[in-house]
Amino acid sequence: SYSEFVLDTARRDTDFAVEVHTALAALVQRASEATGKSRVHEFPPMNRNKRRFVHEYAEHFGCETHAVDPEPNR
């Protein structure tokens, strides 16, 4: 089940949620077709709440996430 934060964010910013979903689904698809162990997708810099959404939502896809770069350009 999804956290209230993920559900609320998806309701408030449906376009962003769909964009993240599409990117994560494509990443999982590429990884399943690849011979290597992992694949990478880099999202553009975003604010803290959007990053939190990506991190939490990615867990449901079985993806490991990392935030890079210092604030405010993470």
PyMOL commands that set and color helices and strands:
alter all, ss='L'
color gray80, all
select helices_A, chain A and resi 4-12+14-33+48-59
alter helices_A, ss='H'
color red, helices_A
deselect
rebuild
show_as cartoon
